[in-house]
Amino acid sequence: MKFFNLFKNKDSTPSEKKIKQPKKTKKTKRETREIRFSRAKVTKYVSLLVFLLIGLSVLFNFIFFSKYQNISNTVAAGEDRIDSKLLEVDETDWHLSDSIVPFTEDFLKDYYNVPRGVEEREERQAKLNQYFVKGFDTSRLEMLDEFDGERNIKSLRYIDTDYTDRFNMNVHFVASYEITEYIVTEKEVTKGKGKKKKTETVKEEEENTISDTVEIVVPVVTDGEGYAVKGNPSLVERNLTADIAAEEIQLEGEEVSSTEKEQLEEFLGEFFTSYGVSDEKLPFMASIEKGLDKMLFHSLAIQNSKIQEDGDYKIIVDVVYQNEETSFNSRFTYYLTLSKEKNNYFINEIKQGGF
């Protein structure tokens, strides 16, 4: 059979030949897109995101409201403090003003001026009643029954005001006054001669005058509309002069050479000559409109001089001036700032007491 099949195959026609079929390829699996999240998961995450956004919104609103409330409270507190200060200023405007000085000065004039006559003293006491608070007994200010004389104010000088609170204060003045007391003495005087000789007792009046200067403190109260003396004045003793060591002013910068110092002294001599009489040369040497009057330049001495980093000069100079109409000389100290251009100096600033 095998041979038969072999010959059969050889004699067969081309049409009878077995047609070679193309190889069937292996069926490939259909490509599908893999979905990472399901619809349920998406819905879940979207819901979480929405709630997260809502939570953040609530949180931000809470933070904003807290900050807004804090700022609002701070502003409100600030406004309250300002209103309180304004109210305090308004309430204390009277006693913080300078009007306390003339009030106390007028009081002290009437207080220190004590006349000799009885009627005049009664008028003074009635006048003093207008200064004191209601109910104050001005008859106890002095004990003048045995005093035959008078007291007169010579000068008053205001020192300061010490505020104990918003409505009460102690006003300090320095008062200079004189007290004159009249002392009556009896003397025996012999008159006539011989049988007509007679001894009589004669009264003589002598004056005893003293002067004194004291610091007196007047307690004053205010109601916001006016003032009143609320009690007896008191005397204090304090020394307003302090023992303070002098501090030498130190200037920073480069030292001025001896040659240039001589040039500066020459220039300053010309300047202070013009400065003493305010002549027409003054504007060409300094940026000032007017100097002194009737002061003749005598001499000067440079205490200290330095060249600054910007090229300007700082100079402390003592100047001796003589009054034009007398031979009286006085020494003054000036603090100068100069600039230099082409060997020409110019005073930009002149000060007193320091730079």
TALIN-V60010 format. One record per residue. PSI is psi in degrees with one decimal (NA if undefined). OMEGA is omega in degrees with one decimal (999 if undefined). BURIAL is b if it has 9 or more other ideal C-beta (glycine too) atoms within 8 Angstrom, else e. Layout:
# TALIN-V60010
PSI OMEGA BURIAL
PSI OMEGA BURIAL
This chain:
# TALIN-V60010
-35.3 178.1 e
-45.5 178.4 e
-42.8 178.9 e
-46.6 -179.7 e
-32.4 -179.6 e
-47.8 178.2 e
-35.3 -178.7 e
-35.7 -178.9 e
-34.6 -179.7 e
-36.9 -176.9 e
-8.4 -176.2 e
150.8 179.7 e
162.9 -179.1 e
-30.1 -177.2 e
-23.9 -178.9 e
-7.4 179.7 e
148.9 179.4 e
122.1 179.9 e
128.8 -178.1 e
117.7 -179.4 e
142.5 177.2 e
146.8 -179.5 e
133.6 176.6 e
124.9 176.9 e
154.1 179.4 e
133.1 -179.6 e
122.0 179.4 e
150.8 178.4 e
141.6 179.5 e
128.6 -179.5 e
127.3 179.0 e
144.6 178.9 e
126.1 -177.7 e
120.8 179.9 e
118.3 -174.5 e
-41.4 -178.3 e
140.1 174.4 e
169.3 179.8 e
-36.3 179.7 e
-41.8 178.5 e
-42.9 179.2 e
-46.0 179.7 b
-40.2 179.8 e
-46.9 -178.3 e
-36.7 177.1 b
-41.4 178.7 e
-43.9 178.0 e
-40.4 179.8 e
-41.5 179.2 e
-46.1 179.1 e
-35.6 177.4 e
-44.5 178.6 e
-41.4 178.3 e
-42.7 178.7 e
-43.8 177.9 e
-40.7 179.0 e
-44.4 177.7 e
-41.6 180.0 e
-46.6 179.4 e
-39.8 178.0 e
-39.0 178.7 e
-44.5 178.9 e
-45.0 -180.0 e
-44.2 -179.6 e
-40.7 179.3 e
-45.8 179.3 e
-41.0 179.1 e
-42.4 179.4 e
-39.6 178.3 e
-44.8 178.3 e
-41.6 179.6 e
-42.4 178.0 e
-39.9 178.7 e
-44.9 178.9 e
-42.7 179.6 e
-42.4 177.9 e
-40.0 177.3 e
-41.5 178.4 e
-38.6 177.7 e
-41.7 178.8 e
-41.3 179.3 e
-44.1 178.7 e
-38.8 178.9 e
-42.9 178.4 e
-43.1 179.3 e
-40.5 177.8 e
-41.2 179.0 e
-43.2 177.3 b
-40.9 -179.0 b
-41.1 -178.8 e
-31.4 -176.1 e
9.9 -175.9 b
-37.1 -177.6 b
-50.1 -174.5 b
-12.0 174.3 b
-12.4 -177.4 e
169.0 -179.5 e
-4.5 -177.8 e
-17.4 176.9 e
-27.9 -177.1 b
-54.0 178.5 b
-32.7 177.4 e
-50.4 -178.3 b
-35.8 179.1 b
-43.1 177.6 b
-40.6 177.9 b
-46.7 -176.8 b
-32.3 176.4 b
-46.2 179.0 b
-29.2 179.6 b
-43.4 -176.3 b
-27.2 180.0 b
99.5 180.0 b
113.1 -179.3 b
171.1 -177.9 e
-37.7 -175.3 e
151.8 -177.9 e
-47.0 -179.3 e
-40.6 178.3 e
-36.0 178.3 b
-36.6 177.4 b
-39.1 176.7 e
-38.8 177.7 e
-43.1 -179.0 b
-38.6 177.4 b
-35.2 178.6 e
-39.6 180.0 b
-30.1 178.9 b
-27.9 -179.2 b
-21.3 -178.9 e
-33.0 -171.7 b
162.4 176.2 b
156.6 -179.0 e
136.9 178.4 e
-6.9 -179.6 e
134.8 -177.7 b
98.5 -178.1 e
-14.0 -179.9 b
-13.7 -179.3 e
7.0 178.1 e
-45.4 178.6 e
162.3 173.9 e
94.0 -168.8 e
9.6 -176.3 e
-36.7 -177.0 e
6.1 -178.4 e
115.8 175.9 e
96.7 -177.9 e
-157.7 -177.7 b
158.6 175.3 e
135.3 -176.1 b
134.5 177.5 b
138.3 178.6 b
-41.6 178.5 e
152.3 176.2 e
137.2 179.3 b
120.8 -179.5 e
136.8 178.7 b
-67.8 178.3 e
177.9 178.6 e
126.1 179.4 b
114.2 -177.6 e
118.5 177.2 e
-31.6 171.0 e
-164.8 -174.4 e
-21.5 -173.3 e
-6.6 -177.2 b
142.9 -176.9 b
156.9 173.8 b
120.9 -176.2 b
124.3 -176.4 b
130.8 174.1 b
152.9 167.6 b
123.6 -176.2 b
133.6 173.3 b
130.5 -174.5 b
168.7 175.5 b
140.5 173.2 b
125.4 177.2 b
121.6 178.6 b
136.0 -179.9 b
119.9 -175.8 b
124.8 180.0 b
124.2 178.8 b
154.6 179.0 e
133.4 178.2 e
146.3 175.7 e
126.2 -177.4 e
129.6 179.7 e
128.6 -179.4 e
149.7 177.9 e
176.3 -178.9 e
153.9 177.2 e
-131.4 -179.7 e
-23.7 -179.4 e
1.3 -179.6 e
130.7 -174.6 b
136.9 179.6 e
126.9 -179.2 e
153.3 174.9 e
120.9 -176.4 e
137.2 176.9 e
133.3 177.8 e
141.7 -179.4 e
127.1 178.6 e
147.9 178.8 e
135.8 174.4 e
111.3 -175.6 e
131.4 175.3 e
155.5 176.6 e
146.6 179.8 e
154.5 175.5 e
125.7 -176.2 e
160.3 169.8 e
119.8 -176.4 b
140.5 -178.7 b
126.9 -178.5 b
119.1 176.7 b
124.0 -174.9 b
143.9 176.6 b
150.5 178.5 b
150.6 173.8 b
11.5 -178.0 e
-11.0 179.8 e
-19.4 -179.3 e
-173.5 -177.0 e
160.3 172.7 b
144.2 174.3 b
125.8 -171.8 b
-2.3 -179.5 b
-177.1 179.6 e
138.7 172.3 e
164.0 178.1 b
153.8 178.5 e
141.1 176.2 e
158.1 179.1 e
111.8 177.0 e
150.6 -179.3 e
115.5 -179.4 e
-3.2 179.8 e
123.2 -178.1 e
151.3 177.3 e
91.6 -174.7 e
128.6 178.4 e
140.6 -179.2 e
139.4 176.4 e
124.9 178.7 e
129.2 -179.3 e
123.4 -179.7 e
126.1 177.9 e
135.2 177.7 b
145.6 178.0 e
-171.9 -178.0 b
142.6 179.1 e
144.5 175.8 e
132.2 -178.7 b
158.8 -179.2 e
-36.7 178.8 e
-46.4 -179.4 e
-30.2 178.1 e
-37.6 176.4 b
-39.3 177.0 e
-40.3 178.2 b
-41.7 178.6 b
-39.3 178.1 b
-44.9 179.6 e
-45.5 -178.5 b
-33.0 175.1 b
-43.4 177.8 b
-40.6 -178.4 b
-50.6 -175.8 b
-21.7 171.3 b
-46.6 178.3 b
-36.2 -178.6 b
-32.4 -177.8 b
-24.6 -176.9 b
-0.9 178.7 b
53.0 -179.7 b
-176.6 -173.6 e
-13.6 -179.8 e
-19.8 -171.7 e
-46.0 -178.5 b
-20.4 -179.2 e
-8.3 -179.2 e
-15.4 -176.6 b
155.9 179.6 b
57.0 175.3 e
150.6 -176.1 b
-33.7 -175.2 e
144.4 178.2 e
-133.5 -177.2 b
-173.4 -178.8 b
128.9 175.0 e
36.0 176.0 b
118.9 -177.4 b
127.9 179.0 b
132.3 -179.3 b
-53.8 -178.6 e
169.7 176.0 e
160.9 176.4 b
124.7 179.2 e
117.2 177.8 b
-45.5 -175.4 e
146.3 179.4 b
133.5 -179.8 b
150.2 175.1 b
125.1 -178.0 b
171.2 -179.3 b
-32.4 -179.5 e
1.6 178.2 e
-9.7 178.3 e
162.5 -179.7 b
136.8 170.9 b
123.8 -174.2 b
133.7 171.3 b
122.5 -173.2 b
137.0 172.3 b
131.3 -177.2 b
132.2 176.7 b
121.8 177.4 b
147.4 176.0 b
134.3 176.4 b
135.9 -173.2 b
-30.3 -173.9 e
-3.0 178.6 e
179.8 176.6 e
19.4 -177.9 e
121.4 -179.6 e
141.5 177.7 e
146.1 179.8 e
133.5 -179.5 e
151.5 -179.9 e
133.6 179.4 b
149.9 179.4 b
115.7 -170.1 b
145.6 169.8 b
119.1 -175.5 b
154.2 169.9 b
161.1 -177.2 b
134.2 177.7 b
117.4 -179.7 e
50.0 177.0 e
12.6 176.3 e
129.6 -179.5 e
153.4 176.9 b
130.7 -178.9 b
113.0 -179.8 b
-29.8 -175.4 b
139.5 176.5 e
124.9 -176.1 b
165.9 175.0 b
140.7 174.7 e
-7.0 179.1 e
169.4 -179.1 e
NA 999 e
